[in-house]
Each structure stands twice: as structure tokens, then as C-alpha cells.
């Protein structure tokens, strides 16, 4: 899988994106999330026991669209693949991207997440260009 598409780079103008993940039944579940991009990837973090994390363990199939804090779609949907990451270097890269995009808000969020113990339970997600889908929605 290569770098993200040009269309995904245009998400930078937004603070939130709507991440749609899929249940085993194929039902789409949409969730507004913070995201940050580095030169090649879009990163998201979440609680390790969140539904979207559980769904991504079953399937990398995803869609993303820019949205507001409540999830109202503000642009076009893009097919994507989303993967949980556990590589410490890539997690550091994701954290740096969040600090660059959100500044002091990211620092304060991380501070309180550390105090409460939620930082250790955080799951990181990387969103990449979709590898392509067949008609039934499964990856090629």
C-alpha cells in the first residue's frame, strides 16, 4: 500500500474526520474522531476497548470523510484501509503529528490521559489509501 491519495490530504483543513468502520455483518458504524497527518499517513487514536478498535481487528475496511465535532459530514467520503499500529516508532510519529496539528490542546489531552491512566490504554490507527474492493465490499 502506498502513500495516501491527494484527496485525503485535503482533509488537513478540518479538525475532525468521520471514520466509518464495518461490523462483521457489513453494517457501517460512523464515528467522528480527531486525526493528524504526516507526510504519508493519517493517524487516529482511540481508547483500546472502543468499538471502532474492535471492528478494525476484524477488518481493515474503512471510509473517511471530513466532519464537524458532532459527525456532520462536510465533504466527500473516501474509501480507505485502517490498521491498528503498535510499533513504538510509528506511535511516536503519530504523537508528533497530533502535537503539530493540535498544539497545546494535544499536550493538555495527553497530560490528563497520563494522569488518568488512559494513555497506556490508547490504541493508534493508521489510515491508508484503499487497496481496492470487490462488489461485495471485501478487500481484493
Steps between C-alpha positions, in 0.01 A plus 500: 500500500632840406472849640160658549315642203493870417130507595587386853758776540220757458366381837768717665268802494272322751539419871289183486431220263228243506647150511260235376592146600302185429347234718529133403148530356620775266313773687687831493564682829606866478703676767633859500866501608801726531764423242842618395701444186868479438654492153359158416230392744195601695506407870217459748510398866226349710435306816631148454161349582295727269266342249691635202817333629320167540355529150843579351637181656253313277531705182715787375216621277418864574376825354581854605342840444567841652245591766425728794530400867152342492571296188313713243664418167669802341648343187532189289554148631821319406554125518795409719668221690559556871741298711584486868867581558724396787845594371649748750668707228178536305308587817758773570448622143124511559542688829725755328240549226230563762718752687578679174133522399328563835781667698424571866165316480688181421747559781220557754306196376811281534574640847157408634505165319826419680360608838189285458687199358313516168819577307625145557172362365505712185478328162654661193355466152663579168279572200633424153378507144255220429655199330178453300173321560292242321124548461426331834720755682782263592863581436656350189 
